[in-house]
Amino acid sequence: MGTERWTEFEGPCLCGKGKDFIDGEAPDHPWAKSYSPHYKCRTTCEECRANYGFEERDGAFYRVLKTEITKKKKNESKWHEKQREIEEHVISGGYHSQLARRLNALRSMAAMHRVLAPLVYAGSLNSFRNDMKSAGSVGEWIERHVHGTDWSRLAEFLGIQDSALQQKTEQASKLWQESQKPLELLNPPFYSLRKD
């Protein structure tokens, strides 16, 4: 019992001074659920490691510039920073307590769900009830489920005009979009899991 590991691919690196590998792993026990194996790419070449990384798309493996990977990670980091900034702004503005009061004033959890579903909550009414029960209070539910950019929609619901919040959420949305752009690929895939 444990994890089955194997080398899916071994071939020359981009400059030819080392080798690139694709290693696969999957659970190897009777309780394993059926799912796709997980793959990791690596290279033995120091020069290539400094200049490129790897990206898997639909079972095909590509090389990507390290600068692109760094830029993507930087945008993700900036997005997280902006989310924290929004949270601090919301807390200092007392928006958590305003939302909790508005939700507590509603007659039922179904009414709360009807209000929150189009704004921030994607789950069913039953899931909402379970989440609320687990949280123990509306305030704790807000802490667990309402984050960063959700507050621009909730501010509108609360009737709050806050240009600073709006600006921060717009910046966060742009950073998120930048961080989710696909990386620019260096060349055609160097290996594909599909054997078509």
Summary of the structure (lengths in Angstrom):
residues: 196
radius of gyration: 23.3
end to end distance: 32.6
largest distance: 69.6
contacts: 506
relative contact order: 0.15
helix: 50%
strand: 21%
